[in-house]
């Protein structure tokens, strides 16, 4: 794989994950139901992506084929379902637990990469991903009261696991669309999302305050339009394992945003966990070996 392309993909993925870290804050601040949030995310994100695609000349017929449209439709169902389940999990299992469980998706992504794309994963990569997950568990503190919540807690955990699996499927499908501009893929995803959710949106429950409406606009324009251009571009350039490792940047940023926006102070164990996550991401990016090459080959 081209080194410059991989480096560019890593930069794009990192930027996308930085933006992703503010999504939970925008979702909660909007005061809307998950379905309404996802619908308006698709609307404002679609408008942004349409402008980008038109400006770059990506609405030409030669970009489209029946195979491409079928894969995009599958990816759209996965990504829209991913958003719905994750946003619903926030109010059931708590944002902390939903985030922890959702971030099992890199492991699902690596497994699907091995099964579907026949990609090879080195023992060192597996260990780095394990270190990153340990860091994630340290970062997200679990209060006893959260674990004691009956009914909805397990439901929220199920939603978060479902969201993680759908994200992994969407990523694998996107890798099958090499040659299709990521901007166009993102546009078609949210456009189909609008069509899927329009019959169910509750316009009578729109935000009463202007701040809620601003949250939805920002979520669509910045955290969808711009973010998914970067994300899809990165997925097409990076090995699956590296995509999974870099996605761990997201929870670190989310906790930092909580601290800055809501004054939530981090315990030492959370700082240590963040360090482990960033260390693991660097280990995969830079190819640091934990298991010596000779021993790995022998195994």
Buried (B, 14 or more C-beta within 10 A) or exposed (E): EEEEEBEBBBBBBBBBBBBBBBBBBBBBBBBBBBBBBBBBBBBBBBBBBBEBBEEEEBEEEEBBEEEBEEBBBBBBBBBBBBBBBBBBBBBBBBBBBBBBBBBBBBBBBBBBBBEBEEBEBBBBBBBBBEBBBBBBBBBBBEEEEBEEBEEBBEBBBBBBBBBBBBBBBBBBBBBBBEEBBBBBBBBBBBBBBBEBBEEEBEEEEBBEEEEBBBBBBBBBBBBBBBBBBBBBBBBBBBBBBBBBBBBBBBBBBBBBBBEEEEEEEBEEEBEBBBBBBBBBBEBBBEEEBBBEEEEEEEE
